[in-house]
Amino acid sequence: MTDRSNGTEEPAGSGTLKEEAGGGGTGSKKNLLYHDSQLVQGLYAIILLIVLIATLQLYLAIQDVINRWFSYEYIPIFTSLYFILVIAAGVYLIWLRITHR
C-alpha cells in the first residue's frame, strides 16, 4: 500500500483492524449509504400515502361543501366544474412529471 501523505510503501495488512474487518472501509460506507437510501425511500412512501389520504379527504369535503352551500338546481353545475378542475390539475401534474424527466 502507498501512504498518500508521504509516498512511502506500507506492508500489506498494516491497516487498522477496523479497516481490515470492513468496519471503516469504503464497502461499509456504500452499505450505509444503501441503507440510508432505503430509509429515505421508505419515508417518501409513507409521506406519499399520508398525502394521498389527505387529498381524498379534501376531495370528499369539497363535494360536501358544494352540496351544502349551493341550491340543489346548481349542484350538478358546480360539481362538474369541480371535477373538470381536478382533472385539469391531474393532467397538468402528469405533464410536468413527463416533461421534466
Biopython code that builds the backbone (N, CA, C, O; Angstrom):
import numpy as np
from Bio.PDB.StructureBuilder import StructureBuilder

atoms = [
    (1, "MET", "N", (0.836, -1.185, 0.000)),
    (1, "MET", "CA", (0.000, 0.000, 0.000)),
    (1, "MET", "C", (0.877, 1.243, 0.000)),
    (1, "MET", "O", (1.965, 1.225, 0.574)),
    (2, "THR", "N", (0.444, 2.276, -0.605)),
    (2, "THR", "CA", (1.193, 3.517, -0.638)),
    (2, "THR", "C", (0.515, 4.519, 0.268)),
    (2, "THR", "O", (-0.688, 4.756, 0.156)),
    (3, "ASP", "N", (1.296, 5.114, 1.178)),
    (3, "ASP", "CA", (0.781, 6.166, 2.033)),
    (3, "ASP", "C", (0.712, 7.428, 1.182)),
    (3, "ASP", "O", (1.742, 7.920, 0.723)),
    (4, "ARG", "N", (-0.450, 7.939, 0.972)),
    (4, "ARG", "CA", (-0.615, 9.085, 0.073)),
    (4, "ARG", "C", (-0.076, 10.375, 0.658)),
    (4, "ARG", "O", (0.197, 11.316, -0.087)),
    (5, "SER", "N", (0.082, 10.443, 1.954)),
    (5, "SER", "CA", (0.567, 11.687, 2.540)),
    (5, "SER", "C", (2.052, 11.901, 2.289)),
    (5, "SER", "O", (2.491, 13.033, 2.083)),
    (6, "ASN", "N", (2.849, 10.794, 2.304)),
    (6, "ASN", "CA", (4.285, 10.999, 2.089)),
    (6, "ASN", "C", (4.854, 10.083, 1.014)),
    (6, "ASN", "O", (6.056, 10.151, 0.755)),
    (7, "GLY", "N", (4.051, 9.225, 0.371)),
    (7, "GLY", "CA", (4.504, 8.411, -0.743)),
    (7, "GLY", "C", (5.271, 7.176, -0.355)),
    (7, "GLY", "O", (5.831, 6.528, -1.239)),
    (8, "THR", "N", (5.335, 6.805, 0.902)),
    (8, "THR", "CA", (6.089, 5.626, 1.316)),
    (8, "THR", "C", (5.239, 4.379, 1.186)),
    (8, "THR", "O", (4.010, 4.440, 1.196)),
    (9, "GLU", "N", (5.923, 3.233, 1.061)),
    (9, "GLU", "CA", (5.237, 1.949, 0.951)),
    (9, "GLU", "C", (4.996, 1.384, 2.341)),
    (9, "GLU", "O", (5.861, 1.458, 3.214)),
    (10, "GLU", "N", (3.810, 0.819, 2.534)),
    (10, "GLU", "CA", (3.491, 0.131, 3.770)),
    (10, "GLU", "C", (3.229, -1.318, 3.438)),
    (10, "GLU", "O", (2.701, -1.612, 2.366)),
    (11, "PRO", "N", (3.582, -2.235, 4.325)),
    (11, "PRO", "CA", (3.308, -3.643, 4.044)),
    (11, "PRO", "C", (1.810, -3.912, 4.031)),
    (11, "PRO", "O", (1.028, -3.240, 4.703)),
    (12, "ALA", "N", (1.434, -4.922, 3.240)),
    (12, "ALA", "CA", (0.023, -5.285, 3.175)),
    (12, "ALA", "C", (-0.428, -5.747, 4.550)),
    (12, "ALA", "O", (0.316, -6.424, 5.261)),
    (13, "GLY", "N", (-1.625, -5.387, 4.916)),
    (13, "GLY", "CA", (-2.143, -5.791, 6.219)),
    (13, "GLY", "C", (-1.747, -4.841, 7.327)),
    (13, "GLY", "O", (-1.982, -5.137, 8.499)),
    (14, "SER", "N", (-1.154, -3.709, 6.992)),
    (14, "SER", "CA", (-0.743, -2.768, 8.027)),
    (14, "SER", "C", (-1.841, -1.785, 8.378)),
    (14, "SER", "O", (-1.642, -0.894, 9.203)),
    (15, "GLY", "N", (-3.018, -1.945, 7.746)),
    (15, "GLY", "CA", (-4.134, -1.069, 8.052)),
    (15, "GLY", "C", (-4.674, -1.373, 9.442)),
    (15, "GLY", "O", (-4.290, -2.360, 10.068)),
    (16, "THR", "N", (-5.545, -0.535, 9.903)),
    (16, "THR", "CA", (-6.098, -0.766, 11.231)),
    (16, "THR", "C", (-7.027, -1.956, 11.198)),
    (16, "THR", "O", (-7.505, -2.355, 10.136)),
    (17, "LEU", "N", (-7.279, -2.516, 12.357)),
    (17, "LEU", "CA", (-8.147, -3.670, 12.472)),
    (17, "LEU", "C", (-9.554, -3.330, 11.980)),
    (17, "LEU", "O", (-10.226, -4.160, 11.368)),
    (18, "LYS", "N", (-9.983, -2.116, 12.252)),
    (18, "LYS", "CA", (-11.317, -1.677, 11.817)),
    (18, "LYS", "C", (-11.424, -1.673, 10.300)),
    (18, "LYS", "O", (-12.436, -2.103, 9.747)),
    (19, "GLU", "N", (-10.374, -1.186, 9.615)),
    (19, "GLU", "CA", (-10.391, -1.148, 8.166)),
    (19, "GLU", "C", (-10.320, -2.550, 7.575)),
    (19, "GLU", "O", (-11.001, -2.846, 6.593)),
    (20, "GLU", "N", (-9.488, -3.426, 8.173)),
    (20, "GLU", "CA", (-9.342, -4.775, 7.653)),
    (20, "GLU", "C", (-10.601, -5.595, 7.860)),
    (20, "GLU", "O", (-10.891, -6.479, 7.055)),
    (21, "ALA", "N", (-11.355, -5.327, 8.914)),
    (21, "ALA", "CA", (-12.578, -6.069, 9.190)),
    (21, "ALA", "C", (-13.754, -5.535, 8.381)),
    (21, "ALA", "O", (-14.839, -6.115, 8.407)),
    (22, "GLY", "N", (-13.551, -4.457, 7.680)),
    (22, "GLY", "CA", (-14.629, -3.901, 6.868)),
    (22, "GLY", "C", (-15.435, -2.863, 7.616)),
    (22, "GLY", "O", (-16.440, -2.376, 7.097)),
    (23, "GLY", "N", (-15.026, -2.513, 8.816)),
    (23, "GLY", "CA", (-15.776, -1.553, 9.603)),
    (23, "GLY", "C", (-15.576, -0.129, 9.160)),
    (23, "GLY", "O", (-16.467, 0.697, 9.353)),
    (24, "GLY", "N", (-14.426, 0.197, 8.566)),
    (24, "GLY", "CA", (-14.198, 1.576, 8.203)),
    (24, "GLY", "C", (-13.876, 1.761, 6.743)),
    (24, "GLY", "O", (-13.596, 2.879, 6.309)),
    (25, "GLY", "N", (-13.908, 0.681, 5.969)),
    (25, "GLY", "CA", (-13.569, 0.760, 4.561)),
    (25, "GLY", "C", (-14.698, 1.345, 3.740)),
    (25, "GLY", "O", (-15.773, 1.662, 4.251)),
    (26, "THR", "N", (-14.424, 1.478, 2.447)),
    (26, "THR", "CA", (-15.432, 2.070, 1.573)),
    (26, "THR", "C", (-16.626, 1.150, 1.381)),
    (26, "THR", "O", (-17.723, 1.627, 1.092)),
    (27, "GLY", "N", (-16.438, -0.166, 1.537)),
    (27, "GLY", "CA", (-17.558, -1.093, 1.397)),
    (27, "GLY", "C", (-18.624, -0.838, 2.434)),
    (27, "GLY", "O", (-19.813, -0.885, 2.122)),
    (28, "SER", "N", (-18.219, -0.567, 3.670)),
    (28, "SER", "CA", (-19.210, -0.312, 4.708)),
    (28, "SER", "C", (-19.890, 1.040, 4.488)),
    (28, "SER", "O", (-21.060, 1.207, 4.831)),
    (29, "LYS", "N", (-19.165, 2.002, 3.921)),
    (29, "LYS", "CA", (-19.784, 3.296, 3.616)),
    (29, "LYS", "C", (-20.838, 3.129, 2.533)),
    (29, "LYS", "O", (-21.907, 3.735, 2.606)),
    (30, "LYS", "N", (-20.543, 2.309, 1.527)),
    (30, "LYS", "CA", (-21.530, 2.055, 0.479)),
    (30, "LYS", "C", (-22.746, 1.352, 1.062)),
    (30, "LYS", "O", (-23.883, 1.663, 0.708)),
    (31, "ASN", "N", (-22.500, 0.402, 1.957)),
    (31, "ASN", "CA", (-23.600, -0.320, 2.595)),
    (31, "ASN", "C", (-24.453, 0.633, 3.418)),
    (31, "ASN", "O", (-25.680, 0.545, 3.398)),
    (32, "LEU", "N", (-23.809, 1.541, 4.141)),
    (32, "LEU", "CA", (-24.526, 2.518, 4.951)),
    (32, "LEU", "C", (-25.343, 3.456, 4.064)),
    (32, "LEU", "O", (-26.489, 3.775, 4.380)),
    (33, "LEU", "N", (-24.751, 3.894, 2.954)),
    (33, "LEU", "CA", (-25.483, 4.756, 2.023)),
    (33, "LEU", "C", (-26.671, 4.025, 1.421)),
    (33, "LEU", "O", (-27.724, 4.621, 1.199)),
    (34, "TYR", "N", (-26.501, 2.718, 1.153)),
    (34, "TYR", "CA", (-27.601, 1.926, 0.612)),
    (34, "TYR", "C", (-28.747, 1.856, 1.614)),
    (34, "TYR", "O", (-29.909, 2.001, 1.234)),
    (35, "HIS", "N", (-28.433, 1.635, 2.885)),
    (35, "HIS", "CA", (-29.483, 1.573, 3.902)),
    (35, "HIS", "C", (-30.124, 2.936, 4.114)),
    (35, "HIS", "O", (-31.330, 3.026, 4.346)),
    (36, "ASP", "N", (-29.325, 3.999, 4.036)),
    (36, "ASP", "CA", (-29.885, 5.349, 4.153)),
    (36, "ASP", "C", (-30.844, 5.633, 3.008)),
    (36, "ASP", "O", (-31.903, 6.225, 3.219)),
    (37, "SER", "N", (-30.484, 5.217, 1.795)),
    (37, "SER", "CA", (-31.364, 5.475, 0.665)),
    (37, "SER", "C", (-32.651, 4.663, 0.793)),
    (37, "SER", "O", (-33.720, 5.130, 0.398)),
    (38, "GLN", "N", (-32.557, 3.452, 1.341)),
    (38, "GLN", "CA", (-33.769, 2.665, 1.572)),
    (38, "GLN", "C", (-34.652, 3.336, 2.617)),
    (38, "GLN", "O", (-35.875, 3.350, 2.483)),
    (39, "LEU", "N", (-34.037, 3.891, 3.653)),
    (39, "LEU", "CA", (-34.789, 4.591, 4.687)),
    (39, "LEU", "C", (-35.493, 5.815, 4.100)),
    (39, "LEU", "O", (-36.664, 6.059, 4.389)),
    (40, "VAL", "N", (-34.790, 6.567, 3.292)),
    (40, "VAL", "CA", (-35.372, 7.759, 2.670)),
    (40, "VAL", "C", (-36.520, 7.362, 1.736)),
    (40, "VAL", "O", (-37.562, 8.018, 1.722)),
    (41, "GLN", "N", (-36.334, 6.301, 0.965)),
    (41, "GLN", "CA", (-37.406, 5.843, 0.072)),
    (41, "GLN", "C", (-38.615, 5.386, 0.879)),
    (41, "GLN", "O", (-39.752, 5.638, 0.481)),
    (42, "GLY", "N", (-38.387, 4.722, 1.998)),
    (42, "GLY", "CA", (-39.490, 4.303, 2.854)),
    (42, "GLY", "C", (-40.233, 5.492, 3.438)),
    (42, "GLY", "O", (-41.462, 5.490, 3.508)),
    (43, "LEU", "N", (-39.484, 6.514, 3.861)),
    (43, "LEU", "CA", (-40.122, 7.721, 4.385)),
    (43, "LEU", "C", (-40.926, 8.433, 3.303)),
    (43, "LEU", "O", (-42.024, 8.926, 3.562)),
    (44, "TYR", "N", (-40.370, 8.488, 2.076)),
    (44, "TYR", "CA", (-41.119, 9.088, 0.969)),
    (44, "TYR", "C", (-42.420, 8.323, 0.713)),
    (44, "TYR", "O", (-43.454, 8.937, 0.449)),
    (45, "ALA", "N", (-42.377, 7.011, 0.787)),
    (45, "ALA", "CA", (-43.577, 6.208, 0.556)),
    (45, "ALA", "C", (-44.630, 6.475, 1.626)),
    (45, "ALA", "O", (-45.817, 6.581, 1.317)),
    (46, "ILE", "N", (-44.202, 6.585, 2.882)),
    (46, "ILE", "CA", (-45.141, 6.862, 3.976)),
    (46, "ILE", "C", (-45.746, 8.255, 3.811)),
    (46, "ILE", "O", (-46.954, 8.433, 3.974)),
    (47, "ILE", "N", (-44.917, 9.233, 3.492)),
    (47, "ILE", "CA", (-45.411, 10.601, 3.300)),
    (47, "ILE", "C", (-46.372, 10.654, 2.119)),
    (47, "ILE", "O", (-47.397, 11.332, 2.183)),
    (48, "LEU", "N", (-46.046, 9.939, 1.035)),
    (48, "LEU", "CA", (-46.933, 9.910, -0.127)),
    (48, "LEU", "C", (-48.279, 9.305, 0.232)),
    (48, "LEU", "O", (-49.314, 9.802, -0.214)),
    (49, "LEU", "N", (-48.288, 8.254, 1.020)),
    (49, "LEU", "CA", (-49.542, 7.637, 1.447)),
    (49, "LEU", "C", (-50.373, 8.612, 2.279)),
    (49, "LEU", "O", (-51.585, 8.712, 2.085)),
    (50, "ILE", "N", (-49.738, 9.324, 3.195)),
    (50, "ILE", "CA", (-50.442, 10.306, 4.024)),
    (50, "ILE", "C", (-51.019, 11.427, 3.162)),
    (50, "ILE", "O", (-52.149, 11.864, 3.378)),
    (51, "VAL", "N", (-50.239, 11.889, 2.186)),
    (51, "VAL", "CA", (-50.718, 12.948, 1.292)),
    (51, "VAL", "C", (-51.900, 12.459, 0.455)),
    (51, "VAL", "O", (-52.854, 13.207, 0.238)),
    (52, "LEU", "N", (-51.848, 11.222, -0.014)),
    (52, "LEU", "CA", (-52.962, 10.685, -0.799)),
    (52, "LEU", "C", (-54.237, 10.582, 0.033)),
    (52, "LEU", "O", (-55.324, 10.884, -0.458)),
    (53, "ILE", "N", (-54.110, 10.161, 1.283)),
    (53, "ILE", "CA", (-55.277, 10.087, 2.161)),
    (53, "ILE", "C", (-55.844, 11.480, 2.410)),
    (53, "ILE", "O", (-57.059, 11.673, 2.367)),
    (54, "ALA", "N", (-54.974, 12.448, 2.669)),
    (54, "ALA", "CA", (-55.428, 13.823, 2.900)),
    (54, "ALA", "C", (-56.089, 14.402, 1.645)),
    (54, "ALA", "O", (-57.077, 15.130, 1.742)),
    (55, "THR", "N", (-55.549, 14.083, 0.482)),
    (55, "THR", "CA", (-56.134, 14.560, -0.766)),
    (55, "THR", "C", (-57.531, 13.981, -0.979)),
    (55, "THR", "O", (-58.446, 14.693, -1.394)),
    (56, "LEU", "N", (-57.692, 12.692, -0.694)),
    (56, "LEU", "CA", (-59.009, 12.073, -0.821)),
    (56, "LEU", "C", (-60.010, 12.709, 0.143)),
    (56, "LEU", "O", (-61.157, 12.960, -0.226)),
    (57, "GLN", "N", (-59.577, 12.968, 1.371)),
    (57, "GLN", "CA", (-60.472, 13.606, 2.342)),
    (57, "GLN", "C", (-60.842, 15.021, 1.912)),
    (57, "GLN", "O", (-61.989, 15.438, 2.075)),
    (58, "LEU", "N", (-59.887, 15.759, 1.368)),
    (58, "LEU", "CA", (-60.184, 17.096, 0.865)),
    (58, "LEU", "C", (-61.164, 17.030, -0.304)),
    (58, "LEU", "O", (-62.093, 17.833, -0.391)),
    (59, "TYR", "N", (-60.956, 16.091, -1.178)),
    (59, "TYR", "CA", (-61.849, 15.902, -2.325)),
    (59, "TYR", "C", (-63.287, 15.667, -1.849)),
    (59, "TYR", "O", (-64.221, 16.284, -2.361)),
    (60, "LEU", "N", (-63.458, 14.786, -0.883)),
    (60, "LEU", "CA", (-64.793, 14.488, -0.373)),
    (60, "LEU", "C", (-65.376, 15.672, 0.406)),
    (60, "LEU", "O", (-66.580, 15.923, 0.344)),
    (61, "ALA", "N", (-64.529, 16.396, 1.134)),
    (61, "ALA", "CA", (-65.007, 17.553, 1.893)),
    (61, "ALA", "C", (-65.490, 18.661, 0.958)),
    (61, "ALA", "O", (-66.489, 19.321, 1.246)),
    (62, "ILE", "N", (-64.793, 18.870, -0.150)),
    (62, "ILE", "CA", (-65.223, 19.897, -1.103)),
    (62, "ILE", "C", (-66.564, 19.516, -1.725)),
    (62, "ILE", "O", (-67.413, 20.379, -1.945)),
    (63, "GLN", "N", (-66.755, 18.248, -2.005)),
    (63, "GLN", "CA", (-68.060, 17.811, -2.516)),
    (63, "GLN", "C", (-69.160, 18.073, -1.491)),
    (63, "GLN", "O", (-70.264, 18.478, -1.854)),
    (64, "ASP", "N", (-68.865, 17.846, -0.226)),
    (64, "ASP", "CA", (-69.844, 18.115, 0.825)),
    (64, "ASP", "C", (-70.158, 19.609, 0.916)),
    (64, "ASP", "O", (-71.311, 19.994, 1.104)),
    (65, "VAL", "N", (-69.137, 20.438, 0.782)),
    (65, "VAL", "CA", (-69.336, 21.890, 0.805)),
    (65, "VAL", "C", (-70.221, 22.328, -0.359)),
    (65, "VAL", "O", (-71.104, 23.170, -0.191)),
    (66, "ILE", "N", (-69.985, 21.757, -1.537)),
    (66, "ILE", "CA", (-70.823, 22.097, -2.697)),
    (66, "ILE", "C", (-72.272, 21.722, -2.415)),
    (66, "ILE", "O", (-73.185, 22.488, -2.725)),
    (67, "ASN", "N", (-72.484, 20.563, -1.838)),
    (67, "ASN", "CA", (-73.852, 20.116, -1.552)),
    (67, "ASN", "C", (-74.538, 20.989, -0.507)),
    (67, "ASN", "O", (-75.759, 21.141, -0.545)),
    (68, "ARG", "N", (-73.784, 21.564, 0.419)),
    (68, "ARG", "CA", (-74.386, 22.379, 1.475)),
    (68, "ARG", "C", (-74.596, 23.834, 1.063)),
    (68, "ARG", "O", (-75.604, 24.435, 1.433)),
    (69, "TRP", "N", (-73.672, 24.405, 0.310)),
    (69, "TRP", "CA", (-73.703, 25.831, 0.032)),
    (69, "TRP", "C", (-74.584, 26.219, -1.151)),
    (69, "TRP", "O", (-75.078, 27.345, -1.214)),
    (70, "PHE", "N", (-74.781, 25.298, -2.085)),
    (70, "PHE", "CA", (-75.483, 25.657, -3.308)),
    (70, "PHE", "C", (-76.859, 24.998, -3.353)),
    (70, "PHE", "O", (-77.081, 23.924, -2.795)),
    (71, "SER", "N", (-77.753, 25.668, -4.025)),
    (71, "SER", "CA", (-79.107, 25.153, -4.197)),
    (71, "SER", "C", (-79.065, 23.874, -5.030)),
    (71, "SER", "O", (-78.160, 23.691, -5.844)),
    (72, "TYR", "N", (-80.026, 23.005, -4.831)),
    (72, "TYR", "CA", (-80.000, 21.703, -5.486)),
    (72, "TYR", "C", (-80.032, 21.803, -7.009)),
    (72, "TYR", "O", (-79.585, 20.879, -7.690)),
    (73, "GLU", "N", (-80.552, 22.903, -7.561)),
    (73, "GLU", "CA", (-80.552, 23.059, -9.013)),
    (73, "GLU", "C", (-79.145, 23.272, -9.572)),
    (73, "GLU", "O", (-78.857, 22.880, -10.703)),
    (74, "TYR", "N", (-78.266, 23.896, -8.775)),
    (74, "TYR", "CA", (-76.934, 24.256, -9.259)),
    (74, "TYR", "C", (-75.851, 23.254, -8.852)),
    (74, "TYR", "O", (-74.702, 23.388, -9.274)),
    (75, "ILE", "N", (-76.194, 22.275, -8.057)),
    (75, "ILE", "CA", (-75.196, 21.299, -7.593)),
    (75, "ILE", "C", (-74.524, 20.568, -8.760)),
    (75, "ILE", "O", (-73.300, 20.439, -8.749)),
    (76, "PRO", "N", (-75.262, 20.084, -9.766)),
    (76, "PRO", "CA", (-74.578, 19.401, -10.882)),
    (76, "PRO", "C", (-73.607, 20.306, -11.632)),
    (76, "PRO", "O", (-72.558, 19.845, -12.083)),
    (77, "ILE", "N", (-73.939, 21.573, -11.770)),
    (77, "ILE", "CA", (-73.056, 22.501, -12.478)),
    (77, "ILE", "C", (-71.749, 22.690, -11.702)),
    (77, "ILE", "O", (-70.666, 22.577, -12.276)),
    (78, "PHE", "N", (-71.849, 22.975, -10.405)),
    (78, "PHE", "CA", (-70.640, 23.201, -9.610)),
    (78, "PHE", "C", (-69.846, 21.917, -9.421)),
    (78, "PHE", "O", (-68.616, 21.949, -9.372)),
    (79, "THR", "N", (-70.533, 20.795, -9.315)),
    (79, "THR", "CA", (-69.831, 19.516, -9.214)),
    (79, "THR", "C", (-69.067, 19.227, -10.502)),
    (79, "THR", "O", (-67.929, 18.758, -10.455)),
    (80, "SER", "N", (-69.666, 19.497, -11.625)),
    (80, "SER", "CA", (-68.982, 19.295, -12.906)),
    (80, "SER", "C", (-67.766, 20.203, -13.033)),
    (80, "SER", "O", (-66.698, 19.761, -13.459)),
    (81, "LEU", "N", (-67.925, 21.468, -12.665)),
    (81, "LEU", "CA", (-66.774, 22.389, -12.699)),
    (81, "LEU", "C", (-65.645, 21.922, -11.783)),
    (81, "LEU", "O", (-64.467, 22.009, -12.129)),
    (82, "TYR", "N", (-66.025, 21.432, -10.627)),
    (82, "TYR", "CA", (-65.031, 20.919, -9.682)),
    (82, "TYR", "C", (-64.305, 19.710, -10.266)),
    (82, "TYR", "O", (-63.083, 19.617, -10.154)),
    (83, "PHE", "N", (-65.027, 18.791, -10.880)),
    (83, "PHE", "CA", (-64.401, 17.611, -11.483)),
    (83, "PHE", "C", (-63.479, 18.004, -12.630)),
    (83, "PHE", "O", (-62.402, 17.431, -12.792)),
    (84, "ILE", "N", (-63.904, 18.982, -13.425)),
    (84, "ILE", "CA", (-63.048, 19.456, -14.517)),
    (84, "ILE", "C", (-61.768, 20.071, -13.964)),
    (84, "ILE", "O", (-60.688, 19.858, -14.514)),
    (85, "LEU", "N", (-61.884, 20.825, -12.892)),
    (85, "LEU", "CA", (-60.704, 21.409, -12.258)),
    (85, "LEU", "C", (-59.763, 20.331, -11.730)),
    (85, "LEU", "O", (-58.547, 20.439, -11.892)),
    (86, "VAL", "N", (-60.307, 19.301, -11.105)),
    (86, "VAL", "CA", (-59.480, 18.198, -10.581)),
    (86, "VAL", "C", (-58.786, 17.460, -11.722)),
    (86, "VAL", "O", (-57.603, 17.137, -11.621)),
    (87, "ILE", "N", (-59.511, 17.193, -12.804)),
    (87, "ILE", "CA", (-58.918, 16.501, -13.955)),
    (87, "ILE", "C", (-57.827, 17.365, -14.593)),
    (87, "ILE", "O", (-56.765, 16.853, -14.948)),
    (88, "ALA", "N", (-58.077, 18.660, -14.741)),
    (88, "ALA", "CA", (-57.072, 19.561, -15.327)),
    (88, "ALA", "C", (-55.813, 19.617, -14.463)),
    (88, "ALA", "O", (-54.699, 19.601, -14.986)),
    (89, "ALA", "N", (-55.986, 19.682, -13.157)),
    (89, "ALA", "CA", (-54.822, 19.705, -12.259)),
    (89, "ALA", "C", (-54.047, 18.395, -12.348)),
    (89, "ALA", "O", (-52.816, 18.407, -12.345)),
    (90, "GLY", "N", (-54.745, 17.272, -12.428)),
    (90, "GLY", "CA", (-54.074, 15.977, -12.555)),
    (90, "GLY", "C", (-53.302, 15.854, -13.852)),
    (90, "GLY", "O", (-52.165, 15.381, -13.858)),
    (91, "VAL", "N", (-53.906, 16.273, -14.946)),
    (91, "VAL", "CA", (-53.231, 16.229, -16.246)),
    (91, "VAL", "C", (-52.012, 17.145, -16.239)),
    (91, "VAL", "O", (-50.964, 16.783, -16.774)),
    (92, "TYR", "N", (-52.139, 18.329, -15.638)),
    (92, "TYR", "CA", (-51.020, 19.260, -15.563)),
    (92, "TYR", "C", (-49.857, 18.671, -14.759)),
    (92, "TYR", "O", (-48.701, 18.797, -15.164)),
    (93, "LEU", "N", (-50.151, 18.032, -13.629)),
    (93, "LEU", "CA", (-49.092, 17.415, -12.820)),
    (93, "LEU", "C", (-48.410, 16.274, -13.561)),
    (93, "LEU", "O", (-47.191, 16.120, -13.472)),
    (94, "ILE", "N", (-49.176, 15.475, -14.286)),
    (94, "ILE", "CA", (-48.586, 14.390, -15.078)),
    (94, "ILE", "C", (-47.736, 14.963, -16.195)),
    (94, "ILE", "O", (-46.654, 14.449, -16.475)),
    (95, "TRP", "N", (-48.212, 16.025, -16.838)),
    (95, "TRP", "CA", (-47.439, 16.668, -17.900)),
    (95, "TRP", "C", (-46.117, 17.216, -17.357)),
    (95, "TRP", "O", (-45.076, 17.079, -17.998)),
    (96, "LEU", "N", (-46.160, 17.837, -16.174)),
    (96, "LEU", "CA", (-44.919, 18.339, -15.566)),
    (96, "LEU", "C", (-43.952, 17.195, -15.281)),
    (96, "LEU", "O", (-42.751, 17.323, -15.522)),
    (97, "ARG", "N", (-44.452, 16.107, -14.782)),
    (97, "ARG", "CA", (-43.616, 14.957, -14.441)),
    (97, "ARG", "C", (-42.961, 14.369, -15.689)),
    (97, "ARG", "O", (-41.788, 13.998, -15.662)),
    (98, "ILE", "N", (-43.717, 14.286, -16.777)),
    (98, "ILE", "CA", (-43.188, 13.688, -18.012)),
    (98, "ILE", "C", (-42.173, 14.619, -18.669)),
    (98, "ILE", "O", (-41.130, 14.156, -19.131)),
    (99, "THR", "N", (-42.450, 15.902, -18.721)),
    (99, "THR", "CA", (-41.567, 16.826, -19.428)),
    (99, "THR", "C", (-40.290, 17.164, -18.668)),
    (99, "THR", "O", (-39.311, 17.586, -19.283)),
    (100, "HIS", "N", (-40.271, 16.994, -17.376)),
    (100, "HIS", "CA", (-39.084, 17.361, -16.596)),
    (100, "HIS", "C", (-38.259, 16.147, -16.203)),
    (100, "HIS", "O", (-37.469, 16.220, -15.262)),
    (101, "ARG", "N", (-38.422, 15.058, -16.887)),
    (101, "ARG", "CA", (-37.604, 13.863, -16.607)),
    (101, "ARG", "C", (-36.352, 13.886, -17.376)),
    (101, "ARG", "O", (-35.543, 12.964, -17.267)),
]
sb = StructureBuilder()
sb.init_structure("model")
sb.init_model(0)
sb.init_chain("A")
sb.init_seg("    ")
for serial, (resi, resn, name, xyz) in enumerate(atoms, 1):
    if name == "N":
        sb.init_residue(resn, " ", resi, " ")
    sb.init_atom(name, np.array(xyz, "f"), 0.0, 1.0, " ", f" {name:<3s}", serial, name[0])
structure = sb.get_structure()
